[in-house]
């Protein structure tokens, strides 16, 4: 009986050590996202970044860059910045952990920023814009089309 008890304790102890120390060394490295454009930029763009996309993020629309959220000039609650065109493409930690690009020109379905505003089930945290009404389907379609056309700075 004592031998059986000791065998059970030893097995339990081995299991505990394996869980505590073994799992510490198990890490999942996010895959590196290929963020090169897959858009056909030989076709003319129907949307303009300055005229159609920037207004979506403005204080009069969804207010993404205000109050320290995603503004580049304020310390915010997130590392993702939307203060300039170039910053839109800088991969923040959530996109990195998902193995995605923030914006993959030509592929909105592989663009983490689009997932966030769409409310996709694979996002971390909450749908954006946080604490504001969801982006309308017409505005989502604008953003989707802009990304499909290559997310150009025009």
Order of alpha helices (4+ residues) and beta strands (2+ residues): alpha-alpha-alpha-alpha
